């Protein structure tokens, strides 16, 4: 596993847990609004795995969970073994994924307690947003997650240039009946994969709440984050 960083403490990344977040390097998507461009298109500074395992050993009594995010963690063939080792240390595991590796996702599920999958767009617009045509893989991953019996959420970073009310309702129809769907406010104050988006405004909070309210009938839980 190629590790690129570690957030040693978070109260927001893993619902109901005091956790740390480990960042993996590399991603097969090219979402223009991604706020981790160094993990996607650059050459991030690598963190030795031994440092991470030593950190977990020291924090056994202080942390409940570990978030594994990226980049895209499942781009790495050894992701299942990596998650299993975290579980062996006694931590709950939350896996973040873009859903483009359904077979590897299935291999990881025995070692994941919570799965968060990014939904980039309605299926027909996926390639234009993600930069690759991953529709079949994404559809499979959605069904794998929904039938897994695990805690899960779907979530979309809401960028006005790529996400309209029509798109929101199309996603609602596609994911209807799912446990949880979150709209995440777009933040453009950091470096992005597409630098032209830096400084662009996200949706006004009231408009984001309105979108969220229109989606609530489709999901058991639907909330807006970051507003």
C-alpha positions, 0 to 999 in steps of 0.5 A: 500500500502506498501511503501519502499522509495521516490525520491523527485525529478526526471526529467528523470523518467516521460517524460515531467514532474517534478516528484517524484518517490515512490517505493512500496515493493514486486515483484512476478518476480525474474529477476537476474539483478534487481537493487532493490533486497531489494524491491524484496527478502528482507525486505525493510524499510517501509515508512509510507503512511502519510509521502508520502501524507504530502509530496505531499500536500507540493509539489503541486506547485512544482511537475507535476507528480508522478511515482509509481514504485517498486518492482511491484506496482500491486502486491498490491490489493489497487493499484487502490485506491492508484493511484486515491488518487494521482490523487485527489491531482492533479498530473499526474500519471505514473505507472511502471509495469511488466504486470503480473496483467492485471486485476488490470492494467485495474482497474488502467488505469482510474487513470494513465496518462502514463504506462511503462511496462517492457518487460523481454524477448521474450515470449518463454524465459519469464520464464527463465528470470523472474523466473515465467511463466507469458506469458499469463498475459504479453500478455494481459497487452500488449494489454490492454496498447496498446488499452488504449488510454494512453501514454505508453512505453515498455522497456527492460533492455538489459543484454548481458547474456539474450538479443541477437539480435535474442531476440531483433528482436523477441520482435520487431515482437511481439510489432510491431506498438507500440508507443515506445520501449526503450532499457535500458543499464544494470548497474551492479555497484549496488547490484543485485538479482543475485550477480554473475552479479555484475560487469559484463559489459553491451553492448558496446554503439555502439552495443546497438545503432546498436540493436536500429537501427535494431528495429526502423522499428517496432516502432514509437519511439525506443531509447537507454537509459543510454549510 
